[in-house]
Amino acid sequence: MSTSSEPLPFVPSSSIALAPSGMLRTAELLLRNPSAVLAQVQAGGAELRELPLRLALCALAGFGAFGFLLGFTRSPLAGLAAAPKLMLVGLGSLAVCLPALHVYGRLLGARLTALQAVCEALVALGTTGLTLLGLCPVWLVFANIVNHPPTGYFHVMLGSLVFLGLAALRGIAVLVGALRLQGRTVLHLLAWTALYGMVGMQMAWVVRPFVGTPGSPTAAFRPLESSAFDAATTLLRSNLDSLDGRPPSSSNDETETFQSEESL
């Protein structure tokens, strides 16, 4: 008894190995060759319409993971609440500042469509998100070392600002470097970065707490008091006091003020 069957079409193994989804391909390019992503943005084309979603997902993955670990220093529940908050801060600040980026670029001679300007901003934010994702193991070690009473909370808060700042600087550095290689102006981007940083800090202040002051009841949000910049100054002073062996903040009144005006 004989059977016959049609031969299956031959599919090279290399094509299977080199055919990841668009999302994974974009993430890999952001890590290894962000200039290629920006070249794709500059060239335009049909695929440009799908790029903002991919870049936004890269950013959300990193901000969400880091936000969860930030809140997790207090409790798993705080981590689940902090993750969407940090995602909102990253993408929400970008949405608020995007019109300014497009206007600045136009004033300085950048010839980009609105979609291309969005993609370039998301390249920086996506790189920031992937950097935060890579820093997550480092954050776990750092938080485990410093998160001990009575001063651990202040070290965790200052450390979170440093980690977020480093990731943001890498995102901007990658974008600036790629634009310079293309011979394009970056002045509008530097001005916009300062604006984005201020908006991001204030938005983080609005949706706080991310961890919650030790001893205070758990709250989804806190009432607005002062500003993010005042709280950052108090946070820095509290860390300097603890390094000198003094109680955090120079007086009990300031300590109570910081607990009510929690920055993160």
Rosetta blueprint (number, residue, H / E / L):
1 M L
2 S L
3 T L
4 S L
5 S L
6 E L
7 P L
8 L L
9 P L
10 F L
11 V L
12 P L
13 S H
14 S H
15 S H
16 I H
17 A H
18 L L
19 A L
20 P L
21 S L
22 G H
23 M H
24 L H
25 R H
26 T H
27 A H
28 E H
29 L H
30 L H
31 L H
32 R H
33 N L
34 P H
35 S H
36 A H
37 V H
38 L H
39 A H
40 Q H
41 V H
42 Q H
43 A H
44 G L
45 G L
46 A H
47 E H
48 L H
49 R H
50 E L
51 L H
52 P H
53 L H
54 R H
55 L H
56 A H
57 L H
58 C H
59 A H
60 L H
61 A H
62 G H
63 F H
64 G H
65 A H
66 F H
67 G H
68 F H
69 L H
70 L H
71 G H
72 F H
73 T L
74 R L
75 S L
76 P H
77 L H
78 A H
79 G H
80 L H
81 A H
82 A H
83 A H
84 P H
85 K H
86 L H
87 M H
88 L H
89 V H
90 G H
91 L H
92 G H
93 S H
94 L H
95 A H
96 V H
97 C H
98 L H
99 P H
100 A H
101 L H
102 H H
103 V H
104 Y H
105 G H
106 R H
107 L H
108 L L
109 G L
110 A L
111 R L
112 L L
113 T L
114 A H
115 L H
116 Q H
117 A H
118 V H
119 C H
120 E H
121 A H
122 L H
123 V H
124 A H
125 L H
126 G H
127 T H
128 T H
129 G H
130 L H
131 T H
132 L H
133 L H
134 G H
135 L H
136 C H
137 P H
138 V H
139 W H
140 L H
141 V H
142 F H
143 A H
144 N H
145 I H
146 V H
147 N L
148 H L
149 P L
150 P L
151 T L
152 G H
153 Y H
154 F H
155 H H
156 V H
157 M H
158 L H
159 G H
160 S H
161 L H
162 V H
163 F H
164 L H
165 G H
166 L H
167 A H
168 A H
169 L H
170 R H
171 G H
172 I H
173 A H
174 V H
175 L H
176 V H
177 G H
178 A H
179 L H
180 R H
181 L H
182 Q L
183 G L
184 R L
185 T L
186 V L
187 L H
188 H H
189 L H
190 L H
191 A H
192 W H
193 T H
194 A H
195 L H
196 Y H
197 G H
198 M H
199 V H
200 G H
201 M H
202 Q H
203 M H
204 A H
205 W H
206 V H
207 V H
208 R L
209 P L
210 F L
211 V L
212 G L
213 T L
214 P L
215 G L
216 S L
217 P L
218 T L
219 A L
220 A L
221 F L
222 R L
223 P L
224 L L
225 E L
226 S L
227 S L
228 A H
229 F H
230 D H
231 A H
232 A H
233 T H
234 T H
235 L H
236 L H
237 R H
238 S H
239 N H
240 L H
241 D H
242 S H
243 L H
244 D L
245 G L
246 R L
247 P L
248 P L
249 S L
250 S L
251 S L
252 N H
253 D H
254 E H
255 T H
256 E H
257 T H
258 F H
259 Q H
260 S H
261 E L
262 E L
263 S L
264 L L
